[in-house]
Amino acid sequence: MILFLNILSDAFVYGMVLFTISVGLSLAMGLMKIVNLAHGAFAMIGGYIASFMTQEQALPYALAVVVAVLGAMLIAVPLERLLYRRIYGTSELTQVLMTIGITFVIIGVANYIFGPTLKTIPLPETLRRNVDLGFRTMASHRVFVAFCGAAVAVGLWYVIERTAFGVKLRAAVENEKIAASLGIRTSVIFSLSFALATGLAAFGGVIGAELLPIEPYYALTYMVMLLVVVCVGGAGSIGGALTACLILGFVDTLARYLLPSYGAFFFYAAVILIVLVFPNGLFGRKASQ
Amino acid sequence: MTLVSAERPLVPRNNLRDLLGATIVLLVGVGCYFVFPDNLAFLTMLLSTALLVMSLDLVTGVGGVATLGHAFIYGAGAYAAGIASVNGVSDPLVLLLIGAAAGTVAGVVSGALILKGHGLSQLVISIALVQLASEGVNKASSITGGSDGLSGLTIGPLFGAFEFDLWGRTAFWLALAIVIVVAIILRRVIRSPFGMICRGIHRDRIRVRAMGATIFLPLLKMYAIAGFVAGLGGALQAVATQVVGLDSISFTTSAEALVMLIFGGTGSVFGALVGTFVFMWFEHVVSAASPFHWLILVGILLIGVVLFAPKGLYGLVAGLLDRRGA
């Protein structure tokens, strides 16, 4: 029983980290119809910036997180304007290639500037303590991460469903031309949502760095994982992304506890099964073919 | 589409192109043999990868199936040949056939699964499949050697006469011959009515369905052919290097194959060959200097190809030739 609770709580934290990083991708893929394999690269940029800020500039953790998120967004906006804009509405294959290319360049440049080593982001004192959960103690950092994930889910839902920006975004997605004729500046909306998506990636990359360490090939290592999570959840659905992250996080953690020698075998078996049964994802809208 | 009525006079020209292409491949191969006699192992590896890329071209370039897991088939061929060799089969041609047969089975299996999805789910199923296979192979280390790879393959002489020597001469000539024969056959497959249906599905599947043709079966058949070719490539790699590693059945190999295909140009066999040749030479030279510079270079090239040459290198050259010919 204790073992089960341990697995469950670890799986929950892991799922929340996955969620924080991947929900932006789900947003981009569902709303803007773009398969952005470079999403993990923006999480990596966030991690690199945060590591540089805390280690070299001695910035406090909270400030470093903010700088990392803003930095990743600053890099993302010109990329969206110059490169992504040209592949909206093209085939998946074209998008995959372009974004793999962008990922390669980001990895190369990041490691050229900061050196090819494992980057650590030292946690502040309050996040290093242990918290007593009743059945076990857990690093307070993990509890913090889980809360951040929940906050992101609620915040994002609010922004999309309840704010003027969200209304405009949904209108632009539904029918770009009509939205534009109603006076919505769709290109600005797309730039902003892209920046939001990358900002979330960077945020998840930084706060999740203890679980998914920032290493030179981070963007490639988790590229597949992020794409899989979004597809299983159904692109564009916050609830879907959350469910998928929790389910897959649970499968992965369970397998690692009980059958560690099988690696990610059961994880991918579960993925194939879910995708075959729900080809549009757990909560996905029916895709137009 | 308006060109269809003009197809008939093109046939002799197509045969001419087959011959011309095969001759060029042969000449480049022979040239490489004499200019780079110390790099024969690398060249053989290149040729076996070319088979993987040509196979990928059949499903992606011709059939329009988005896949990032094609190395599943290549690895199946490599491991089938490797395991057969460790268990006493030593004739190289028999091993190649075993690999090709395993590849065909793997092709049908992955086709049946991948064709169930479309768009994004297709990509994800293909990735999950190759990752699953890779973890499975790693786990079954008593048969496959796990992460150490499968070694200790004993390969008998080709036709009972030509030993696989230390310099890899026999392996190189065998690989070159296989690639040329496969390239010509595949060009004919793509031009055939069956290939036409597959291209039609790629262009507009609703129209093909309206014509009364099924979508699933032709693509599955194409997957079987592609499986044969990729399995052959994997087996060739196993026979030539006499080791089989986990990288032959990895996501990375799948993604690299796709990148090579796009560099060369999708939908044509020679495009696949050109892409493999150029990409692997570059990689051989540049990545030895610095892996990160190599990544930046490949990344920029990829972005450039998507933006400025969506038909790839071969498409660029063929477009110029056609314009001059017209």
HADDOCK unambig.tbl for C-alpha pairs under 7 A between the chains (distance, minus, plus):
assign (segid A and resid 92 and name CA) (segid B and resid 119 and name CA) 6.49 0.50 0.50
assign (segid A and resid 93 and name CA) (segid B and resid 66 and name CA) 6.13 0.50 0.50
assign (segid A and resid 94 and name CA) (segid B and resid 306 and name CA) 6.65 0.50 0.50
assign (segid A and resid 97 and name CA) (segid B and resid 302 and name CA) 6.65 0.50 0.50
assign (segid A and resid 98 and name CA) (segid B and resid 302 and name CA) 6.36 0.50 0.50
assign (segid A and resid 98 and name CA) (segid B and resid 303 and name CA) 5.18 0.50 0.50
assign (segid A and resid 98 and name CA) (segid B and resid 306 and name CA) 6.30 0.50 0.50
assign (segid A and resid 101 and name CA) (segid B and resid 298 and name CA) 6.91 0.50 0.50
assign (segid A and resid 101 and name CA) (segid B and resid 299 and name CA) 3.78 0.50 0.50
assign (segid A and resid 101 and name CA) (segid B and resid 300 and name CA) 6.37 0.50 0.50
assign (segid A and resid 101 and name CA) (segid B and resid 302 and name CA) 5.19 0.50 0.50
assign (segid A and resid 101 and name CA) (segid B and resid 303 and name CA) 5.61 0.50 0.50
assign (segid A and resid 102 and name CA) (segid B and resid 299 and name CA) 5.89 0.50 0.50
assign (segid A and resid 104 and name CA) (segid B and resid 295 and name CA) 5.16 0.50 0.50
assign (segid A and resid 104 and name CA) (segid B and resid 296 and name CA) 5.83 0.50 0.50
assign (segid A and resid 104 and name CA) (segid B and resid 299 and name CA) 4.91 0.50 0.50
assign (segid A and resid 105 and name CA) (segid B and resid 295 and name CA) 6.22 0.50 0.50
assign (segid A and resid 105 and name CA) (segid B and resid 296 and name CA) 4.32 0.50 0.50
assign (segid A and resid 105 and name CA) (segid B and resid 299 and name CA) 5.03 0.50 0.50
assign (segid A and resid 105 and name CA) (segid B and resid 300 and name CA) 6.69 0.50 0.50
assign (segid A and resid 108 and name CA) (segid B and resid 292 and name CA) 4.61 0.50 0.50
assign (segid A and resid 108 and name CA) (segid B and resid 293 and name CA) 6.25 0.50 0.50
assign (segid A and resid 108 and name CA) (segid B and resid 295 and name CA) 5.56 0.50 0.50
assign (segid A and resid 108 and name CA) (segid B and resid 296 and name CA) 5.08 0.50 0.50
assign (segid A and resid 109 and name CA) (segid B and resid 296 and name CA) 6.91 0.50 0.50
assign (segid A and resid 228 and name CA) (segid B and resid 124 and name CA) 5.91 0.50 0.50
assign (segid A and resid 231 and name CA) (segid B and resid 120 and name CA) 6.91 0.50 0.50
assign (segid A and resid 231 and name CA) (segid B and resid 121 and name CA) 6.43 0.50 0.50
assign (segid A and resid 261 and name CA) (segid B and resid 139 and name CA) 7.00 0.50 0.50
assign (segid A and resid 262 and name CA) (segid B and resid 135 and name CA) 6.80 0.50 0.50
assign (segid A and resid 262 and name CA) (segid B and resid 139 and name CA) 6.05 0.50 0.50
assign (segid A and resid 263 and name CA) (segid B and resid 135 and name CA) 6.55 0.50 0.50
assign (segid A and resid 264 and name CA) (segid B and resid 135 and name CA) 6.63 0.50 0.50
assign (segid A and resid 265 and name CA) (segid B and resid 132 and name CA) 5.32 0.50 0.50
assign (segid A and resid 265 and name CA) (segid B and resid 135 and name CA) 5.42 0.50 0.50
assign (segid A and resid 265 and name CA) (segid B and resid 136 and name CA) 6.64 0.50 0.50
assign (segid A and resid 268 and name CA) (segid B and resid 128 and name CA) 5.22 0.50 0.50
assign (segid A and resid 268 and name CA) (segid B and resid 131 and name CA) 6.88 0.50 0.50
assign (segid A and resid 268 and name CA) (segid B and resid 132 and name CA) 5.63 0.50 0.50
assign (segid A and resid 269 and name CA) (segid B and resid 132 and name CA) 6.60 0.50 0.50
assign (segid A and resid 271 and name CA) (segid B and resid 128 and name CA) 6.77 0.50 0.50
assign (segid A and resid 272 and name CA) (segid B and resid 125 and name CA) 5.76 0.50 0.50
assign (segid A and resid 272 and name CA) (segid B and resid 128 and name CA) 6.33 0.50 0.50
assign (segid A and resid 275 and name CA) (segid B and resid 121 and name CA) 6.65 0.50 0.50
assign (segid A and resid 279 and name CA) (segid B and resid 117 and name CA) 6.03 0.50 0.50
assign (segid A and resid 279 and name CA) (segid B and resid 121 and name CA) 6.16 0.50 0.50
